[in-house]
């Protein structure tokens, strides 16, 4: 029952229904015109013709009898001219349907008009025996009474034939409507059915679908939209697989280290205090790595769900950057990293200080991980006309052009073989993106292979 109901909701059925309704509406309008409007216009046409004949009588100097004969045949009417002595002259009265030959029908009108004071008058005549109808136009001119009869049966005969044939016309129109609707519905529904099937494939995780294009703008736009959705879902699936691989690896490594050194303390180094402290330090470092990983995941979830309430305050960006750099003094001393600062004396901005600091931390960590063998990381702040341009620059091997659009995505890593052995969840740049989007700050990245990468964002002054 449900399938049957769905069939009546389909495009094919509705197209057929609409075209049939349209066809019957046309037939109904045509019938109205044929039965009401056509008769009215034909009668008006005949009256205008009779008026034109009268004008010719008035304007012509030709003998009235000669003129009457000419007008009768040229206009397909029959004419009778009666003078004051009741002498009648008939012209073209032998034409089919002329009621001027029927004295029983016409005489009472003739007598009435001749005895009247009217200059002209119309009479509508009808012969009940022959079912003939027409218009009698009587007028007085040059001391003569002129009677012109115009038959209305010419159009009526055609309409009778048409009425007899209209049933066949309707049947032919219905058949044509059905064939056209089937063609149109098929043209529309076939690609839509294909699109529906392939859209279901996307839901099942199949991302190799090719959506049809049939020249219909809306269907092509739908195909293009679904194709874009398919590509995005495919990319997200790949990123999720990378997440599982990355997080599994990043969790497994410190857990393995923690367990191994805990066993060493238990079995061996508990006797040697220095060794035990060294192993405990490693356990603490690995625990910190796990904490950082979990914090990144939670932080991204928080900023994406708008759970964090941003606190916009005015502060000196240069002062905060210098504080952040001081916290990297350990790796400057132990691993010989060189932080190059190119900063103005002061840069007053209005933003969420904690979140912008987090952006700078993440960009610095990214630069530290991927910088070149010279271990140089540069932080630059430039005052422009309407904003401060903040740049974090490394000297690493760069990022391929085709990879640049994806580096802001969650869990994306362009190269796992970075310089330092620091855990990277692939979430840092995603967090940067979400924070800068919330601030409505412009951000981006520029990179040259084997020369380095520059991450930047602009803070409105």
N, C-alpha and C positions, 0 to 999 in steps of 0.2 A: 504493500500500500504506500509506503514511504517513497519507494522508487518511482511509483506511478505519479505521486504528487510532485516530486522533483522534476519529472519530465514536463509537467505543465508550467513549471517555473523557468524552464530553460529558454535560451535565446531563440532557438529554432522555432519552438511553439509560439513564443510571443511575437517573433517577426512575422510568422504566418498569420497570427491573429490580427496584428496591426494592419498588415497589408489588405487583408480581407475587409476589415472595418473601413479602411480608406476606400477600397473599391466600391463597397455598398453605399458609402456616403456619396461618392461621385455619381453612382447610378440614381440615387434618390434625388440629388440636386438636378440631374439631367431630366428626370421625370417631372419634377416641379416646373422646370423651364419649359418642357415640352407641352405640359397640360395647361399651364397658366400664362407664362410669360410670352411664349411664341405666338399664341393666338392674339394676344393683346398687341404685340408689335406688328403682326401681319395686318391686323385691322387698321392700325394707325398708318401703315404704309399705303394701304389702299385709299384711305381718306386723303392722304397727302397727294396721291396720284390724281384723285378726283378734283382736288383744289387746283392742281396745276393745269388740268384740262379746262377748268373754268377760266383761269387766267389767260390761256391761249384764246379762248372764245372772246374775251374782252379786248385783247391786244391785236388780234388779227382782223384785217379788213377783207379777208377772203369770204366768199359766199358761204353762208351758214350751213348750207346743205353739203357743199363740197368739203368744207372744213369738218363737218360731223363725220363724214365717211372716212376721211383721213385719220382723224383722232380715234375713231372706233377701232380701226384695224391696227394702228400703231401702238395703242395702249391696251389691246386685248380686252376691250369693254364693248358692250352693246348700247346703242343710243337711239332714242326716239325723239323726233322733233315734231311738236304739234303747234300749228299756227292758230290764229284767232277763229278760223273757220272750222276748227277741229279736224283739219287735214293732217294726217300722221305720216311721217317718213321714218322708216326704220333702217338702221345700219348695223351690220354684223350681229343681228339678232338671232341668227341661226347657230351661233357658237354654242357649244355644250354648256347647259346650265343656265342660259339666259332667261330670266323670269319675265322679261318684257313681252315675251310671246304668250304668257299665261295671263289672259285678261282677268280671270277670276281673282288672281292674287294681286295684280297691279292696279286694276281699274279704280278701286276705291281710293288708292293713294294719288293716282293721276287726277281724279275728279276733285279730291280734297285740295290738292295743291293748286290746280287751275283756278279754283274759286277762292283761294286765299289771297291775302294781301302780302304774303311773304315773298321776298326776292329769291331765297334759296332755303332748302331744307333737306335733311337726311332722313332716310327711312331704312330700317333694318328689315329685310324680307326673309321669309322662310317658307318653303314648300313642304308641307307635311307628307305629301305623297312621294315626292322624290328625295326627301331629306336634303334638299338643296337650300343653302343659305347664302345671302349676299347683302350688298349695300346699294340702295337706290338714292341717287343724288339728283334733286330737282332744282332748277333755277330758271329765272326768266331773263331773257336777253333778246334785244332787237325785236320786241313784240312777239317773241316765240317762247314756248315752254319746252325746255330741253330736259330730257330724263336720261340719266346715265346709270347703267347697272354694272356693278363690278362683282364678280363671283368670288366668294371666299372659300370655295371648295378646292381650289388648286392646292393650297397648303394643307387643308384638312385631309385630302386624299393621301398626301404623302405621310401625314401623321398616322393615319389609319394603318398604312403599310408598315410604318415603323413600329407601331404598337404591337402589330401581329408578330413582328420579328424580334422584339426586344427581349423575349425570353431566351432566344438563341444568343443574343448579344450578351446577356447576363451570364449564361453558362460559359461562353467563351472567355469572358472577362474573369470569371472565377478560376477557370483552369489556368489562364495566364498568370493570375495573381498567385496561385499556389506554386506554379513552377518558378516564378521570380522569387517568391519568399523562400522556397527550398534552396535555390541557388545562393541567395544573399545569406541565409542562415548558415548554409554550409561554408560559405566563404569566411564568415565571422567565427563560427563555432569550432571549426577544425583547429585553427591555431590556438584558440582559447583552451580547448581540451588538451592539446599538447602541452601548453603552458601549465595547466593544472597538474597534469601527470608529473611534469618535471619539477614543479614547485614542491610536490609531495616527495620527490626524490631528494630535494634539498633537506627537507625535514628528516629524512632517513640517513642523512650524512653523506649523500652522493653529490659531489661538486663538479662533475664533468659534463653537465647538461648544456646543450646548445638550444637556446630558445628561438622559436620560429619568427620570421619577419615576412609579412604578406603585403606590405605596401599601405596598410591602414595605420595612420599616425598613432592612434591611441594604443593599438596592439603592439606596435614597435616600441612605444615609450614604456609599456608594461614589461616587454621582453628585456629592454635595456635596464630597467629598474631591478628586475629579478636577477639579471646577470650581475649587476653591481652588488646586490645583496649576497649572491652566491660567492662572489670573489671575497667579500668581507668576511663571510662565515668561514670560508676556506682558510683565510689568513688567520682568523681568530682560533680556529681549530689547531692550526700549526703552532700558534703562539702558546696555546694551552698545553700542547704536547711538549713544547720547549719548557714550559713552566714545570711540568711534572719531572722532566729530565733534570732541569737546573736545580729545582728545590730538593729533589731526591738526592742529587749529588751533593748539594751544599749542606743538607742535613746529615747525610751519611758520613761525610768526611769528618766534621768536628765530633760527632757522636762516637765514631770509631777511635778517634784520637783520645777522647775523654775516657773511654773504656780501657784503651790500651795503657794509658799512663796511670789510671787508677789501679790496674792490675800490677803494674810495675811497682807502684808505691807499696801495695799490699805484700808483694812477694819479694822485692829486692831493695828498693831505695829507702824503705822505712828505717833501715839501719844507718844510712848516710843522710844526715840532716840537709846538707847542701843539695844533694841530688833530689831529695824529696821536695824541697822548696822549688827547685827548678821544674820538676814535674807538676807540682801544684800550680805554678804560674802558667804552664801550658794548658792545663785543664781550665783555668780561669779565662785564658785568652779564647779558647775554643767555645767556652760558654758565652762569652761576649759576642762571638760571631753568630751563634745561634740566636741570641737576643736581638742582634741587629737585623737578622733575617726576618724574624717574627714581627719586629717593630715596623719594618718596611711594608710588609703585607698589611698590617693593621692600619698604617698611616694612609696607604693608598685607598683602602676601603673607606676610611673616614672622610677623606677629601672628596671622593667620588660620590658619597652618599649625602654630602652637605651636612654631615653631623657636626663639623667643626664651625664654631662661630668666629668669624674673622674680626680682629680688633685693629682698626686702622688708626695709627698714631703718626705724629710727625717726629722724625729722628734723623740723625746724621749717618748716612749709608757708609761713608768712608771710615768713620770710627768703628762701625760694626765689622767691616771687612778686616780691619787691622786686628781686632779682637779674635776673629776667626783664624787668621793666619798664625797668630801666636800659639793657638792650640795644636798646630801642626809642627811645632818646634821639635817634637820627638823624632819624626821621620826626616826632618832637616838635618838633625845631628847624626842619627843612626844610619840613614840611607842616602845621605848627601843630596837630598832634593833641593832645588833652587827655586824659590818663589819670587817672581819679579812683579813688583807693584808699580802701576802707572795710574796714580790717583790724584784728583784735585785736592785742594786743602780741605774742602768741605762739600758735601752734597746732601742738602736737606730734602727729604722725600716724605710722602705720606703713604704708608702701607702697613700691613701686618708684619711687625718686625720679626717675630719668631718664624713666620712662614717664609719670608724673603731670606732670612738667614739659612733656613733649611734648603732653599733653592741654591744658594751659594755653596753650602756644604756639599750638596749632591753633585753640582757641577765641578767643584774642586776634586772630589773623590773620583769622579769619572776621568778628569784630566790626569790625575795622579796614576790611575790604573793604566791609561793608554798613552802616556807621553813617551817621547823617544829616549834613546840611551843617554842623552845629555841630562835627563831628569829635570827639565825646565818646565815650569808651569807659570803662565803669566795671567795676572788679573788686571784688567784695565777698565777705568770709568771715564767716560768722555761726556762733557756737557754739550748738548746740541741745542737747537733753537727752542724745542718744546719738551725735551725729555733728556734723561741721563741714559747713555748707552753703556751697559755693563757687559764686558766680554771676559770669558775664561778660555785661555788658549793653551793648547798642548803642542808638542813637536813630534807627535807619533806618526804612524804610517798612513793616517787618514781613513776616510770612509768612502766606499764606492758610491758613485752618484745614484745608482739605482737603489741603494740601501737607505739613502737619506730620509725618504718619506716614512720609513718604518721605525726609525730609532726611538721615536717618542712612544711607541707602543709598549704595552705591558710585556715584560719577560723577554724583550728582544735584546740580543747581544750580537754585535757585529763581529766579534772575535773573542773566543774564550781564552786565547793565549795572550793576555795582557801582561804588562810589566811586573806588577806586584802581585804577590800571592794573597790578595784580599778578596774575601767572598763578595760576589756581585750577584744580586738576585735579578737584575734586569728591571727593577722597579723604580730606580732612582730618577730616571728621566721622565717616566710616567707621572711621578709625584711632582716633578718640576712643572710639567705641562699643566696639570690640574690646578696647581697654585697660581701660576701666571694667568691662566684662563679666568680664574675667579677674580683676579685683580684687573682684568682687561688690559694686560700688558702684552705688547708685541714680543714675540720670541722666535728664534730660529737657529739654524746651524749652517756653517760654511766649512767645506773641507777640500783639501788638495792631497792627492795620493803622494805618500812619502814626504809630505811637508808639514802636515798637522791639521788640527781641527779647531774651529772657533765656535763655541756656543755663546749666544748673546740674548739679551732681553733689554727692553726699553721701559724705563719708569717715567711716567708723566711728571713734569715739574709742577 
